């Protein structure tokens, strides 16, 4: 059995996306995969108990049979942190070790997702450097941002974890920088004894929002084309040009939401000729009947929102972030991206699988 530890130096970089994408790929290729998140820290209440909601979702998505209490054995609450400081906390190391041993039975691959930072859990003895030893794992570090800064972060992680760190995955990379990341950063990692195991481009992180979530966030009304509950939007495009230029622009962007005025019937019809998931109509303007009928026929939701175009863009940008995993639709959207952008076969070979 092989164990992969997915770590980061900061929060909100896409560790869960990398973990579940790798797990789904491995399952699709016939491997028995287990998952563990030793330290839960994004906590909420469900069914009268405290849980890490991402863990519950990942358990369902991967069809895992293990107990949630084993998959996420330590919930990092304020009370537990205080108990650790005064020396009255439970044996967190033993809890993690026992849970891992239970989950790893009959598995080909265990994926262990680390906390948001290297130091998180250190007062309990279950920080990243300790857990990677407990589960005897090889590690990858997930980095986000400019690759020049990522180089510093990767080397810092390598000095801490040593030979256990086998490579890096970079998220949020501008499309214009992908070739440089592959050539310059990839070569740098090789010189440091690591490999580049994937690049998740900026603006292509799937499952950012469902159309229904957008409607709630923007105080919008979907007037035709379905509820949008399971329709996922990968990116946003503003339609402010003429219809011919808009059509050329829209053809280059798949799985998008188009933001335009409700009075721009020409742009709406151009968007409906391409791979469009939703059209957001600003200014509370209802489009002409031909646009409504075409959208209904093609099952593309038309959403009318009260804000103008610039305010709508601002609201979306404020709510956007790394990959959000809150529904199974998000997970399914993630599968396609990670199959394309993560070098999972290369990673599995590095793990000896």
VEXDREN-2710 file (C-alpha; in Angstrom, 1 decimal):
% VEXDREN-2710
k/r/px/py/pz
1/UNK/0.0/0.0/0.0
2/UNK/1.1/3.6/-0.7
3/UNK/0.2/6.7/1.2
4/UNK/0.1/10.2/-0.2
5/UNK/0.1/13.2/2.1
6/UNK/-1.4/16.3/0.5
7/UNK/-0.1/19.4/2.3
8/UNK/0.1/23.2/2.0
9/UNK/1.9/26.1/3.6
10/UNK/-1.3/28.2/3.7
11/UNK/-5.0/27.7/3.6
12/UNK/-7.4/27.9/0.7
13/UNK/-5.1/26.7/-2.1
14/UNK/-7.1/23.7/-3.3
15/UNK/-5.8/20.7/-1.2
16/UNK/-9.3/19.1/-1.1
17/UNK/-9.6/19.4/-4.9
18/UNK/-6.2/17.8/-5.4
19/UNK/-7.0/15.0/-2.9
20/UNK/-10.4/14.1/-4.3
21/UNK/-9.3/14.5/-7.9
22/UNK/-6.4/12.1/-7.3
23/UNK/-8.7/9.7/-5.5
24/UNK/-11.3/9.6/-8.2
25/UNK/-8.7/9.0/-10.9
26/UNK/-7.1/6.2/-8.9
27/UNK/-10.6/4.6/-8.3
28/UNK/-11.4/4.9/-12.1
29/UNK/-8.2/2.9/-12.7
30/UNK/-9.2/0.1/-10.4
31/UNK/-7.3/1.0/-7.2
32/UNK/-8.9/0.6/-3.8
33/UNK/-8.6/4.1/-2.3
34/UNK/-9.0/5.4/1.2
35/UNK/-9.1/9.0/2.4
36/UNK/-8.3/10.7/5.7
37/UNK/-8.2/14.2/7.0
38/UNK/-6.6/13.9/10.5
39/UNK/-7.3/17.4/11.6
40/UNK/-10.7/18.9/10.9
41/UNK/-10.8/22.7/11.2
42/UNK/-13.6/24.0/9.0
43/UNK/-16.3/23.0/11.4
44/UNK/-20.1/23.2/11.4
45/UNK/-23.0/21.4/13.0
46/UNK/-25.0/18.7/11.2
47/UNK/-27.5/16.3/12.7
48/UNK/-26.7/17.6/16.2
49/UNK/-23.0/16.9/16.0
50/UNK/-19.9/18.9/15.1
51/UNK/-18.4/17.9/11.7
52/UNK/-16.1/19.0/8.9
53/UNK/-18.6/19.3/6.1
54/UNK/-16.0/18.7/3.4
55/UNK/-15.2/15.3/5.0
56/UNK/-18.8/14.3/4.9
57/UNK/-19.0/15.2/1.2
58/UNK/-15.8/13.5/0.2
59/UNK/-16.9/10.3/2.1
60/UNK/-20.1/10.3/0.0
61/UNK/-18.3/11.2/-3.3
62/UNK/-15.7/8.4/-3.0
63/UNK/-18.3/6.0/-1.6
64/UNK/-16.1/5.3/1.5
65/UNK/-17.2/2.8/4.1
66/UNK/-15.1/4.1/6.9
67/UNK/-16.5/5.9/9.9
68/UNK/-16.5/9.7/9.8
69/UNK/-14.9/9.6/13.2
70/UNK/-12.0/7.7/11.7
71/UNK/-11.8/9.7/8.5
72/UNK/-11.5/12.9/10.6
73/UNK/-10.5/11.8/14.1
74/UNK/-9.5/15.2/15.5
75/UNK/-11.8/18.3/15.4
76/UNK/-9.7/21.3/16.2
77/UNK/-12.1/23.2/18.4
78/UNK/-11.4/26.1/20.7
79/UNK/-11.9/23.8/23.7
80/UNK/-9.4/21.2/22.4
81/UNK/-6.8/23.9/21.7
82/UNK/-7.1/25.2/25.3
83/UNK/-6.9/21.6/26.7
84/UNK/-3.7/21.1/24.8
85/UNK/-2.2/24.2/26.4
86/UNK/-3.0/23.1/29.9
87/UNK/-2.0/19.5/29.3
88/UNK/-5.4/17.8/29.6
89/UNK/-6.2/16.9/26.0
90/UNK/-6.6/13.3/24.8
91/UNK/-4.0/11.3/22.9
92/UNK/-4.4/12.9/19.5
93/UNK/-1.4/11.0/18.1
94/UNK/-2.8/7.7/19.1
95/UNK/-6.2/8.6/17.8
96/UNK/-4.7/9.5/14.4
97/UNK/-2.6/6.4/14.3
98/UNK/-5.4/4.0/15.2
99/UNK/-7.9/5.6/12.7
100/UNK/-5.4/5.4/9.9
101/UNK/-4.7/1.8/10.5
102/UNK/-8.4/1.0/10.5
103/UNK/-9.0/3.0/7.3
104/UNK/-6.0/1.5/5.5
105/UNK/-7.1/-2.1/5.7
106/UNK/-7.3/-3.7/2.2
107/UNK/-6.4/-0.4/0.5
108/UNK/-4.0/0.2/-2.4
109/UNK/-3.7/3.9/-1.8
110/UNK/-4.4/6.1/1.2
111/UNK/-4.8/9.8/0.6
112/UNK/-4.2/11.9/3.7
113/UNK/-5.1/15.6/3.5
114/UNK/-3.2/18.0/5.7
115/UNK/-4.4/21.1/7.5
116/UNK/-4.2/24.6/6.3
117/UNK/-0.6/25.3/7.5
118/UNK/2.4/23.4/8.7
119/UNK/2.0/24.5/12.3
120/UNK/-1.7/23.7/12.7
121/UNK/-2.1/20.9/15.3
122/UNK/1.4/21.2/16.6
123/UNK/0.3/21.7/20.2
124/UNK/-1.4/18.3/19.9
125/UNK/1.5/16.6/18.2
126/UNK/-0.3/16.1/14.9
127/UNK/1.1/18.9/12.7
128/UNK/2.1/18.0/9.1
129/UNK/5.6/16.9/9.9
130/UNK/4.4/14.5/12.6
131/UNK/1.4/13.1/10.7
132/UNK/3.5/12.3/7.6
133/UNK/5.7/10.1/9.8
134/UNK/2.7/8.5/11.6
135/UNK/1.2/7.4/8.3
136/UNK/4.6/6.8/6.6
137/UNK/3.6/8.9/3.6
138/UNK/5.2/10.5/0.7
139/UNK/4.0/14.1/0.3
140/UNK/3.1/16.7/-2.3
141/UNK/2.7/20.4/-1.6
142/UNK/-0.1/22.4/-3.1
143/UNK/1.0/25.9/-4.0
144/UNK/-0.9/28.9/-5.2
145/UNK/0.3/32.2/-6.8
146/UNK/3.2/33.3/-8.9
147/UNK/5.6/30.5/-9.6
148/UNK/8.6/32.6/-8.4
149/UNK/7.0/32.7/-5.0
150/UNK/6.0/29.1/-5.2
151/UNK/9.7/28.1/-5.7
152/UNK/10.5/29.6/-2.3
153/UNK/7.6/27.7/-0.7
154/UNK/8.4/24.4/-2.4
155/UNK/12.1/24.6/-1.2
156/UNK/10.9/25.6/2.3
157/UNK/8.6/22.5/2.4
158/UNK/11.4/20.3/1.1
159/UNK/13.8/21.4/3.9
160/UNK/11.2/20.6/6.5
161/UNK/10.0/17.2/5.1
162/UNK/13.1/16.1/3.3
163/UNK/12.9/13.0/1.1
164/UNK/9.3/12.5/2.0
165/UNK/8.3/15.5/-0.2
166/UNK/8.3/14.2/-3.8
167/UNK/6.8/17.1/-5.7
168/UNK/4.3/20.0/-6.0
169/UNK/1.1/21.0/-7.7
170/UNK/0.4/24.6/-8.5
171/UNK/-3.1/26.1/-8.6
172/UNK/-4.5/29.4/-9.7
173/UNK/-2.0/29.8/-12.6
174/UNK/-2.8/32.4/-15.2
175/UNK/-3.2/30.7/-18.6
176/UNK/-0.5/33.0/-20.0
177/UNK/2.0/31.6/-17.4
178/UNK/1.3/27.9/-17.8
179/UNK/4.2/27.2/-20.3
180/UNK/6.6/29.0/-18.0
181/UNK/5.5/27.1/-15.0
182/UNK/6.0/23.8/-16.8
183/UNK/9.4/24.7/-18.2
184/UNK/11.0/27.0/-15.6
185/UNK/9.3/25.9/-12.4
186/UNK/9.2/22.2/-13.5
187/UNK/13.0/22.3/-14.1
188/UNK/13.6/24.0/-10.8
189/UNK/11.7/21.3/-8.9
190/UNK/13.7/18.6/-10.7
191/UNK/17.0/20.2/-9.6
192/UNK/15.7/20.1/-6.0
193/UNK/14.8/16.4/-6.2
194/UNK/11.0/17.0/-6.8
195/UNK/8.5/16.7/-9.6
196/UNK/5.7/18.9/-10.9
197/UNK/2.5/16.8/-10.7
198/UNK/0.1/19.3/-12.2
199/UNK/-1.2/22.8/-12.8
200/UNK/-4.7/24.0/-12.2
201/UNK/-5.3/27.1/-14.3
202/UNK/-6.8/30.2/-12.9
203/UNK/-10.4/30.8/-14.0
204/UNK/-10.9/27.1/-14.7
205/UNK/-11.5/25.8/-11.3
206/UNK/-14.8/24.0/-11.7
207/UNK/-17.8/24.0/-9.4
208/UNK/-17.1/27.6/-8.3
209/UNK/-20.9/28.2/-8.3
210/UNK/-24.0/26.4/-9.4
211/UNK/-26.4/28.6/-11.3
212/UNK/-28.9/28.3/-8.4
213/UNK/-26.1/29.6/-6.0
214/UNK/-25.5/32.5/-8.3
215/UNK/-29.1/33.4/-8.3
216/UNK/-29.2/33.4/-4.5
217/UNK/-26.0/35.4/-4.2
218/UNK/-27.0/38.0/-6.8
219/UNK/-30.6/38.3/-5.7
220/UNK/-31.5/37.1/-9.2
221/UNK/-34.6/35.5/-10.7
222/UNK/-34.3/32.7/-13.2
223/UNK/-37.0/33.3/-15.8
224/UNK/-36.5/30.3/-18.0
225/UNK/-34.2/27.4/-18.7
226/UNK/-34.6/25.4/-15.5
227/UNK/-33.6/25.9/-11.9
228/UNK/-29.8/25.6/-12.4
229/UNK/-29.4/23.4/-9.3
230/UNK/-26.9/21.1/-10.9
231/UNK/-25.6/23.4/-13.6
232/UNK/-22.0/24.4/-12.8
233/UNK/-20.2/27.5/-14.0
234/UNK/-16.5/27.4/-14.6
235/UNK/-15.9/31.0/-15.7
236/UNK/-17.6/34.4/-16.4
237/UNK/-17.6/36.4/-19.6
238/UNK/-18.9/39.9/-20.1
239/UNK/-20.8/40.5/-23.3
240/UNK/-20.4/44.2/-24.0
241/UNK/-19.3/44.0/-27.7
242/UNK/-21.2/43.6/-31.0
243/UNK/-22.8/40.3/-31.9
244/UNK/-20.1/39.1/-34.3
245/UNK/-17.2/39.9/-32.0
246/UNK/-19.2/38.4/-29.1
247/UNK/-19.8/35.2/-31.0
248/UNK/-16.0/34.8/-31.7
249/UNK/-15.2/35.5/-28.1
250/UNK/-17.9/33.1/-26.7
251/UNK/-16.7/30.3/-29.0
252/UNK/-13.3/30.4/-27.2
253/UNK/-14.9/30.0/-23.7
254/UNK/-16.7/26.8/-22.7
255/UNK/-18.9/26.2/-19.6
256/UNK/-19.3/29.9/-19.0
257/UNK/-21.8/32.3/-17.6
258/UNK/-22.3/35.4/-19.8
259/UNK/-23.0/38.7/-18.1
260/UNK/-24.8/41.3/-20.3
261/UNK/-27.7/43.7/-20.3
262/UNK/-31.2/42.4/-20.7
263/UNK/-31.7/44.7/-23.6
264/UNK/-28.8/43.0/-25.6
265/UNK/-30.9/40.5/-27.5
266/UNK/-28.1/40.2/-30.1
267/UNK/-25.5/39.2/-27.5
268/UNK/-27.9/36.8/-25.7
269/UNK/-28.6/35.0/-29.0
270/UNK/-24.9/34.8/-29.8
271/UNK/-24.2/33.3/-26.4
272/UNK/-26.9/30.7/-26.9
273/UNK/-25.0/29.5/-30.0
274/UNK/-22.1/28.5/-27.9
275/UNK/-21.3/26.4/-24.8
276/UNK/-23.0/28.6/-22.3
277/UNK/-24.3/27.4/-18.9
278/UNK/-26.2/30.6/-17.9
279/UNK/-26.8/34.1/-19.0
280/UNK/-26.9/36.8/-16.3
281/UNK/-29.0/39.8/-17.4
282/UNK/-28.2/43.0/-15.5
283/UNK/-30.3/46.0/-14.7
284/UNK/-33.5/44.1/-14.0
285/UNK/-34.2/44.1/-17.8
286/UNK/-36.4/41.3/-19.3
287/UNK/-35.1/40.3/-22.7
288/UNK/-37.2/40.0/-25.9
289/UNK/-39.4/37.0/-26.3
290/UNK/-37.2/35.5/-29.0
291/UNK/-34.3/35.3/-26.5
292/UNK/-36.5/33.8/-23.8
293/UNK/-37.9/31.2/-26.2
294/UNK/-34.4/30.2/-27.5
295/UNK/-33.0/29.9/-24.0
296/UNK/-36.0/27.7/-23.0
297/UNK/-35.5/25.5/-26.0
298/UNK/-31.8/25.0/-25.3
299/UNK/-32.3/24.7/-21.5
300/UNK/-30.0/27.5/-20.7
301/UNK/-31.1/29.5/-17.6
302/UNK/-31.7/33.2/-18.1
303/UNK/-31.2/35.0/-14.8
304/UNK/-32.4/38.6/-14.3
305/UNK/-30.5/40.5/-11.6
306/UNK/-31.1/44.1/-10.2
307/UNK/-27.4/45.2/-10.2
308/UNK/-25.6/46.7/-13.2
309/UNK/-22.8/44.9/-14.9
310/UNK/-19.9/46.3/-12.9
311/UNK/-21.7/45.7/-9.6
312/UNK/-22.5/42.1/-10.7
313/UNK/-18.9/41.5/-11.5
314/UNK/-17.8/42.9/-8.2
315/UNK/-20.2/40.7/-6.3
316/UNK/-19.0/37.6/-8.1
317/UNK/-15.3/38.5/-7.6
318/UNK/-15.8/39.0/-3.9
319/UNK/-17.4/35.6/-3.5
320/UNK/-15.0/33.7/-5.7
321/UNK/-12.0/31.8/-4.3
322/UNK/-10.4/28.4/-4.7
323/UNK/-12.3/25.3/-5.6
324/UNK/-15.5/25.0/-3.5
325/UNK/-16.6/21.5/-2.6
326/UNK/-20.1/21.8/-1.2
327/UNK/-22.2/19.5/-3.4
328/UNK/-21.7/16.3/-5.4
329/UNK/-22.2/18.4/-8.5
330/UNK/-19.0/20.4/-7.6
331/UNK/-17.2/17.1/-7.2
332/UNK/-18.4/15.8/-10.6
333/UNK/-17.3/19.0/-12.2
334/UNK/-13.9/18.7/-10.6
335/UNK/-13.3/15.2/-12.0
336/UNK/-12.9/16.4/-15.6
337/UNK/-10.5/19.2/-14.7
338/UNK/-8.2/17.1/-12.6
339/UNK/-8.2/14.3/-15.2
340/UNK/-6.9/16.9/-17.7
341/UNK/-4.6/19.0/-15.5
342/UNK/-3.2/16.8/-12.8
343/UNK/-0.5/14.3/-13.8
344/UNK/-2.0/11.6/-11.7
345/UNK/-0.4/8.7/-13.6
346/UNK/3.0/10.2/-13.0
347/UNK/2.2/10.7/-9.3
348/UNK/1.0/7.1/-8.9
349/UNK/4.2/5.9/-10.4
350/UNK/6.2/8.0/-8.0
351/UNK/4.3/6.3/-5.2
352/UNK/5.2/2.9/-6.6
353/UNK/1.7/2.1/-7.9
END
